[in-house]
Amino acid sequence: MLRIVIVDDEVLIREGLARMIAKESGAFRVIGTYQDGKQLLEELPFLQADVVITDIRMPQIDGLELIRELKASYPHIRSLLMSGFVEFEYAREAIRSSAVDYLLKPINKEQLFEVLYNLEREQEERLQKAGCQRTGLLLSLLQLEEPSAVLLNGLSLPQPFYTVYAIKGYPAEEICSRVDGFLQSERPGAEWPADDLGIQKGQHILIRYSAHLLSAEEIQAFAGRLAAACAGLSLHLGASRCCSEPARLRAAYLEARQACDSGIHQAGPQVVAVPSSCPPANIPGGNPAAHAADGSTDPVAPFREMLIHDLQILNVSGVLETVQRIFAELQTRLAGPEAVLRACRRIEELAVQELAEFPSFYRQEPGRTLEDELDSCMSFAGMKELFMQPLADALERLRTHRLRLSGTAVEAVKRWIADNYRQHYDLNMLAGLVFLTPSYLSKLFKQETGLTLTDYITEIRIREAKHLLKQAPDLKVHEIGAEVGYPDPAYFNKLFKKIVGVTPSEYKRITLV
């Protein structure tokens, strides 16, 4: 939209021209009329003019002097010079002074609007180009905790003040379409109402600009209009306070995201969260999201040992009860989706750590990732269900699988020991043979045989040593010890006596009598 100012010392010409322009198109808006250049220059700092249409001959400051002043102090403002004189020198001087065109009175309507429509197209192209460049800088600044002076100095905002809005809704494609339509409808009332940064980490981000520091009520009013544009859709909308310093952009962005995230803990198809008060934008402040409601501590940590224990013995009900308690803690903290996702990942990591087969049973169906599902979820209860149901299914199927294989797993380990008892054994290697975790294999083996793996292998080795002591009299005691897996003679003697009650030499002598 072009904001137009008319300067002419003849009131009928000023007003007639203003009416003609206003009737032509909503793309043109006459924001002021003045009787000479001096009056305009006094008020110009408070205007947002794009085009000045000025007569040449006026008292105090004439048209040529006015456009020279505009070129020096307001180079972005375009000038149109009009006069009843046809002398070439005026036209040439106007061109030298950077007037866009020279219009003769009476004004030719077609000529005037041809120039104005060309200027409107130029302005739109200029704004689009500047908007694309600004968007790139804004996206960088949103991610940087300490942006460089080069980035900050390179950012030029359309208005002195800005407010960040974060939107999450379902279906996401329809939300994007409604937001775009809303911004188009806002354009007639503002030259550049907002920059649409698209979807950032599951939320649609807008930066709205204003000429003054917005109150909480004004921020709420804009949010309300935006929510109304998305009527009938599930929507969470959060806003930041109004700011002016580009260095505070990330803080405002995080504040808006946190406000939007709070919607998962509230009932209703649409939740709008805006700041209750707006401090002066130029007062430096820390990151408002630095101490998020979900806290800085890991909510899984207090339950870690209990969770590990129940995972190791595949106590499914115990695992799920503990996970329920973790989610209850997250809800108490009013944790946002990112904090919920972090907690879910901690639980998954523990399950993989303690249950070697877990990945083979967990979330194997093709489709969206856990992050995608949580991002699209509009309630805390829904997030909890999305995580817990696949977890419960995987644990139950894994438990059934282990019960079916438990006997064969122990038998497989016993067969390996029978064939390889002389070798050094490794618990992790044995567990890998039967696709169990070391801790679970140990518990299962003790449950099935009544012996620990170490005691079982020791029993096998000592039994074989006794057999050799009886049947191979030519072998020395230390050779028999090495043969059954004990290359250290002292250790072999000590262990043999502890189990049998006599030393290997004494046992050999007794059996040979």
C-alpha positions in Angstrom: 0.0 0.0 0.0 1.3 3.4 -0.9 1.0 6.2 1.7 0.6 9.4 -0.1 1.0 13.0 1.0 -0.3 16.0 -1.1 1.2 19.4 -0.9 -0.5 22.4 -2.7 -1.4 25.9 -1.6 -4.8 25.6 -3.3 -7.2 23.8 -1.0 -9.6 22.7 -3.8 -6.8 21.1 -5.7 -5.5 19.3 -2.5 -8.9 18.0 -1.5 -10.0 17.1 -5.0 -6.8 15.2 -5.7 -7.1 13.4 -2.4 -10.7 12.3 -3.1 -9.7 11.1 -6.6 -6.9 9.0 -5.3 -8.9 7.5 -2.4 -11.6 6.4 -4.9 -9.2 4.7 -7.3 -7.9 1.8 -5.2 -7.4 0.5 -1.7 -3.7 0.2 -2.6 -3.5 4.0 -2.3 -4.0 5.9 1.0 -3.7 9.7 1.4 -2.3 10.1 4.9 -2.1 14.0 4.8 -2.6 17.2 2.9 -0.5 20.3 3.4 -0.5 23.9 2.1 3.2 24.2 1.7 6.5 22.3 2.0 7.5 23.9 5.4 4.4 22.5 7.1 5.0 19.0 5.7 8.7 18.9 6.7 7.7 19.8 10.3 5.4 16.8 10.5 7.2 14.4 8.2 9.2 12.7 11.1 5.8 11.5 12.5 4.5 10.2 9.2 5.2 7.0 7.3 5.0 8.5 3.8 6.0 6.6 0.6 5.0 9.3 -2.0 4.8 13.1 -1.9 2.8 14.8 -4.6 3.8 18.5 -4.5 3.0 21.6 -6.5 6.0 23.7 -7.6 5.0 27.2 -6.7 4.2 27.5 -3.0 5.0 30.1 -0.3 7.9 29.6 2.1 9.3 26.3 0.7 8.4 25.5 -3.0 8.2 22.2 -4.6 11.7 22.0 -6.0 13.3 22.9 -2.7 10.9 20.4 -0.9 12.0 17.4 -3.1 15.6 18.3 -2.6 15.1 18.2 1.1 13.3 14.9 0.8 16.1 13.4 -1.3 18.7 14.5 1.4 16.8 13.4 4.6 14.2 10.9 3.4 15.7 9.1 0.3 13.1 6.3 0.4 10.2 8.8 -0.3 9.4 9.2 -4.0 8.3 12.6 -5.3 5.8 13.7 -7.9 6.0 17.3 -9.1 2.9 19.1 -10.5 2.6 22.5 -12.0 0.6 24.6 -14.4 3.8 25.7 -16.1 5.1 23.9 -19.1 8.6 25.4 -19.2 11.2 22.8 -19.9 13.5 24.1 -17.2 11.1 23.2 -14.5 10.8 19.6 -15.8 14.5 19.3 -16.1 15.1 20.6 -12.6 12.5 18.3 -11.3 14.3 15.3 -12.9 17.6 16.5 -11.4 16.0 16.7 -8.0 14.9 13.0 -8.3 11.2 13.6 -8.9 9.6 10.5 -10.3 7.5 12.4 -12.8 6.4 15.9 -13.8 2.6 16.3 -13.9 0.9 19.2 -15.6 -2.3 20.8 -14.2 -5.0 20.0 -14.7 -3.8 16.6 -13.6 -4.3 13.9 -16.2 -5.9 11.1 -14.3 -4.6 8.3 -16.5 -1.1 9.6 -16.3 -1.2 10.1 -12.5 -2.5 6.5 -11.8 -0.1 5.0 -14.3 2.8 6.5 -12.2 1.2 5.5 -8.9 0.6 1.9 -9.9 4.2 1.6 -11.1 5.4 3.0 -7.8 3.1 0.5 -5.9 4.6 -2.4 -7.9 8.1 -1.2 -7.2 7.4 -0.9 -3.5 5.9 -4.4 -3.4 9.0 -5.8 -5.1 11.3 -3.9 -2.8 9.4 -5.0 0.3 9.4 -8.6 -0.9 13.1 -8.6 -1.5 13.8 -6.9 1.9 11.5 -9.4 3.6 13.4 -12.4 2.1 16.7 -10.9 3.3 15.3 -10.1 6.7 13.8 -13.6 7.1 17.2 -15.2 6.6 18.7 -13.0 9.3 15.8 -13.6 11.7 16.0 -17.4 11.3 19.7 -17.2 12.2 19.1 -14.9 15.2 16.4 -17.2 16.6 19.0 -20.0 17.0 21.9 -18.0 18.4 22.2 -17.3 22.2 24.9 -14.7 21.6 24.5 -13.3 18.0 27.4 -11.4 16.5 27.3 -7.6 16.0 27.5 -8.2 12.3 24.2 -10.0 12.3 22.5 -7.5 14.6 23.7 -4.5 12.7 22.6 -6.1 9.4 19.0 -6.5 10.6 16.6 -3.7 9.6 13.1 -4.1 11.0 10.1 -2.5 9.2 8.9 -0.9 12.5 10.7 0.0 15.7 8.9 -2.6 17.8 8.2 -6.4 17.4 6.3 -9.1 19.1 6.8 -12.9 18.5 3.8 -15.2 18.1 4.2 -19.0 18.2 1.3 -21.1 16.8 0.7 -24.9 16.9 -2.4 -26.4 15.4 -4.0 -29.3 13.7 -4.2 -30.0 10.9 -0.9 -28.2 10.4 -1.4 -27.6 6.6 -4.7 -25.9 7.3 -3.2 -23.7 10.0 -0.5 -22.5 7.6 -3.1 -21.7 5.0 -5.3 -19.8 7.5 -2.3 -17.9 8.9 -1.3 -16.8 5.4 -4.8 -15.7 4.6 -5.0 -13.8 7.9 -1.7 -11.9 7.1 -3.0 -10.9 3.7 -6.2 -9.5 5.3 -4.1 -7.5 7.7 -2.0 -5.9 5.0 -4.4 -3.1 4.1 -4.1 -1.8 7.7 -0.3 -2.0 7.9 2.5 -1.7 5.4 4.2 -4.9 6.7 2.3 -6.4 9.6 4.5 -9.4 10.2 7.2 -11.7 8.9 6.1 -15.3 8.6 9.0 -17.6 9.5 7.1 -20.8 8.8 7.4 -23.9 10.9 10.2 -23.9 13.4 10.5 -27.0 15.6 6.8 -27.9 15.2 5.5 -24.3 15.7 4.5 -21.6 13.2 6.4 -18.5 14.0 5.3 -14.9 13.3 7.1 -11.7 14.1 4.6 -8.8 14.2 5.9 -5.2 13.9 4.4 -2.0 15.4 5.3 1.7 15.5 4.8 1.8 19.3 5.3 -0.4 22.3 2.3 -2.7 22.4 0.3 -3.2 25.6 -0.8 -6.7 26.8 -4.3 -5.8 25.6 -3.0 -5.0 22.1 -1.0 -8.2 22.0 -4.1 -10.1 23.1 -6.2 -8.4 20.5 -3.9 -9.5 17.6 -3.8 -13.0 19.0 -7.6 -13.0 19.2 -7.9 -12.0 15.6 -5.4 -14.7 14.6 -7.2 -17.4 16.6 -10.5 -16.3 15.0 -9.0 -16.8 11.6 -8.3 -20.4 12.7 -11.8 -21.0 14.0 -12.8 -24.6 14.0 -9.3 -25.9 14.3 -7.3 -27.1 17.3 -4.9 -24.3 18.2 -2.3 -23.3 20.8 -1.1 -19.7 20.4 1.6 -18.1 22.5 3.0 -14.5 22.4 6.1 -12.8 23.8 6.3 -9.3 25.3 6.8 -6.4 22.9 10.5 -5.6 22.3 12.6 -3.2 20.3 16.2 -4.5 20.6 17.1 -7.1 18.0 19.5 -8.7 20.6 16.4 -9.8 22.5 14.8 -11.6 19.6 15.8 -15.1 20.7 14.5 -14.4 24.2 11.2 -13.2 22.8 11.1 -16.3 20.5 11.6 -18.7 23.5 9.0 -16.8 25.5 6.5 -17.2 22.8 7.3 -20.9 22.3 7.0 -21.6 26.0 3.6 -19.8 26.1 2.5 -21.9 23.2 3.7 -25.1 24.7 1.7 -24.4 27.9 -1.4 -25.2 25.9 -0.8 -29.0 26.2 -1.8 -28.7 29.9 -5.0 -26.7 29.3 -8.4 -27.9 28.1 -10.2 -26.5 25.1 -10.0 -26.6 21.3 -8.1 -23.2 21.3 -5.7 -22.0 23.9 -4.2 -18.5 23.7 -1.4 -17.5 26.1 -0.1 -13.9 26.1 2.0 -12.0 28.7 -0.1 -10.3 31.4 2.2 -7.2 31.3 4.7 -5.7 29.0 7.8 -4.1 30.4 9.6 -1.4 28.4 11.2 -3.0 25.4 14.5 -1.2 25.8 15.3 -2.6 29.3 17.8 -5.5 28.8 16.6 -8.8 30.1 17.7 -12.3 30.4 16.3 -15.2 28.6 12.7 -15.5 29.8 12.7 -19.2 29.0 16.0 -19.9 30.8 14.1 -21.2 33.9 11.4 -23.1 32.1 8.5 -24.5 34.0 9.7 -28.0 33.5 12.9 -27.3 35.5 16.5 -28.0 34.7 16.8 -31.4 36.4 16.2 -34.7 34.7 12.8 -36.0 35.8 13.9 -39.6 35.1 16.9 -39.5 37.4 15.1 -40.1 40.7 13.4 -43.2 39.2 16.5 -44.5 37.3 17.5 -47.4 39.6 14.0 -48.6 40.1 13.4 -48.5 36.3 16.6 -50.4 35.6 15.7 -53.1 38.2 12.3 -53.7 36.7 13.7 -53.7 33.1 16.3 -56.3 34.0 13.7 -58.7 35.4 11.1 -57.7 32.8 8.6 -56.6 35.4 6.3 -55.0 32.9 3.8 -53.7 35.4 6.6 -52.2 37.5 8.2 -50.5 34.5 4.9 -48.9 33.4 4.1 -47.8 37.0 7.4 -46.1 37.2 6.9 -44.4 33.8 3.5 -43.2 35.0 5.2 -41.6 38.0 7.7 -39.9 35.6 4.9 -38.5 33.6 3.2 -37.3 36.8 6.3 -35.4 37.6 6.4 -33.9 34.1 2.8 -32.8 34.5 3.6 -31.2 37.9 6.3 -29.2 36.2 4.1 -28.2 33.4 6.7 -29.6 31.1 6.6 -28.6 27.4 6.8 -31.0 24.5 10.6 -30.8 24.2 11.0 -31.8 27.9 8.5 -34.6 27.5 10.5 -35.9 24.5 13.8 -35.7 26.4 12.3 -37.8 29.2 10.9 -40.3 26.7 14.3 -40.6 25.1 15.9 -41.3 28.6 13.5 -44.1 29.2 14.1 -45.6 25.7 17.9 -45.4 26.3 17.6 -47.3 29.6 15.4 -50.0 27.9 17.9 -50.5 25.1 20.7 -50.6 27.7 19.1 -53.3 29.8 17.2 -55.2 27.2 19.3 -56.2 24.2 16.3 -57.3 22.1 14.2 -54.2 22.9 14.8 -52.4 19.5 13.5 -55.5 17.7 10.1 -55.2 19.4 9.7 -51.4 19.8 8.0 -49.1 17.3 8.8 -51.3 14.3 5.8 -50.2 12.2 6.8 -47.8 9.4 5.5 -44.3 9.9 6.3 -41.2 11.8 9.0 -40.9 14.4 8.3 -40.3 18.1 9.4 -36.7 17.6 6.8 -36.2 14.8 4.0 -37.8 16.8 4.7 -35.7 19.9 5.1 -32.5 17.8 1.6 -33.0 16.4 0.0 -33.9 19.7 -2.1 -31.1 21.2 -2.4 -32.5 24.8 -0.2 -33.8 27.6 -2.5 -36.8 28.0 -2.2 -37.6 24.3 1.6 -37.4 24.5 1.7 -39.8 27.4 -0.5 -42.3 25.5 1.6 -42.0 22.4 4.7 -43.0 24.3 3.3 -45.5 26.8 1.2 -47.7 24.6 4.1 -48.7 22.2 6.4 -49.1 25.2 3.9 -51.5 26.9 3.3 -53.4 23.7 7.0 -53.9 23.2 7.7 -55.0 26.7 4.8 -57.5 26.8 5.9 -59.0 23.4 9.5 -59.2 24.6 8.5 -60.9 27.9 6.4 -63.5 26.0 9.4 -64.1 23.7 11.8 -64.6 26.6 9.4 -66.9 28.4 9.2 -69.0 25.3 13.0 -69.1 24.9 14.1 -69.1 28.5 14.6 -72.9 28.7 16.4 -73.1 25.4 18.6 -70.1 26.3 19.9 -71.8 29.4 20.4 -75.0 27.6 22.3 -73.3 24.9 24.7 -71.7 27.4 25.2 -75.0 29.2 26.1 -76.6 25.9 28.6 -73.9 25.2 30.1 -74.4 28.6 30.3 -78.1 28.2 32.2 -77.7 24.9 34.4 -74.7 26.0 34.8 -74.9 29.7 38.6 -74.8 29.3 38.4 -71.3 27.7 38.1 -68.0 29.5 34.4 -67.1 29.4 32.9 -63.6 29.2 29.4 -62.9 30.5 28.6 -60.4 27.8 29.7 -62.9 25.1 27.4 -65.6 26.6 24.5 -63.2 26.8 25.1 -62.3 23.2 24.9 -65.9 22.2 21.3 -66.1 23.4 20.3 -62.5 22.7 19.8 -61.6 26.4 21.3 -58.9 28.6 24.1 -60.1 30.9 22.1 -59.3 34.0 19.0 -61.1 32.8 21.0 -64.1 31.7 22.6 -64.3 35.2 19.2 -64.2 36.9 17.6 -66.7 34.5 20.6 -69.1 34.8 20.4 -69.0 38.6 16.6 -69.5 38.5 16.9 -72.6 36.1 20.0 -74.3 37.6 20.2 -73.1 41.2 23.8 -72.0 40.5 25.4 -68.9 39.3 27.3 -69.1 36.0 30.6 -68.8 37.8 29.7 -71.6 40.2 28.3 -73.8 37.4 31.5 -73.4 35.3 33.7 -74.1 38.4 31.7 -77.2 39.1 32.2 -78.5 35.5 36.0 -77.8 35.7 36.5 -79.4 39.1 34.5 -82.4 38.0 36.8 -82.8 34.9 39.9 -82.2 37.0 38.8 -85.1 39.4 38.3 -87.3 36.4 41.8 -86.6 35.0 43.4 -87.0 38.4 41.9 -90.6 38.5 42.3 -91.5 34.8 45.5 -89.8 33.8 48.2 -90.6 36.4 51.0 -89.6 34.1 49.8 -86.0 34.0 51.2 -83.6 36.7 48.8 -81.7 38.9 49.7 -78.3 37.3 49.1 -79.8 33.8 45.7 -81.0 34.8 44.9 -77.5 36.3 45.9 -75.9 33.0 43.9 -78.4 31.0 40.6 -77.5 32.8 41.1 -73.8 32.6 43.3 -72.9 35.7 46.8 -72.1 34.4 47.8 -70.7 37.9 48.8 -73.8 40.0 48.4 -72.0 43.3 44.9 -70.8 42.5 44.0 -74.3 41.2 45.2 -76.0 44.4 43.4 -73.5 46.6 40.1 -73.7 44.7 40.2 -77.5 44.5 40.8 -77.9 48.2 38.0 -75.4 49.0 35.5 -77.4 46.9 36.7 -81.0 47.4 38.2 -80.7 50.8 41.7 -82.0 49.9 44.4 -80.8 47.5 44.6 -82.2 44.0 47.8 -84.1 45.0 46.0 -85.6 48.0 43.0 -86.5 45.9 45.2 -88.2 43.3 47.0 -90.2 46.0 43.7 -91.3 47.6 42.1 -92.4 44.4 45.2 -94.4 43.3 45.3 -96.4 46.4 
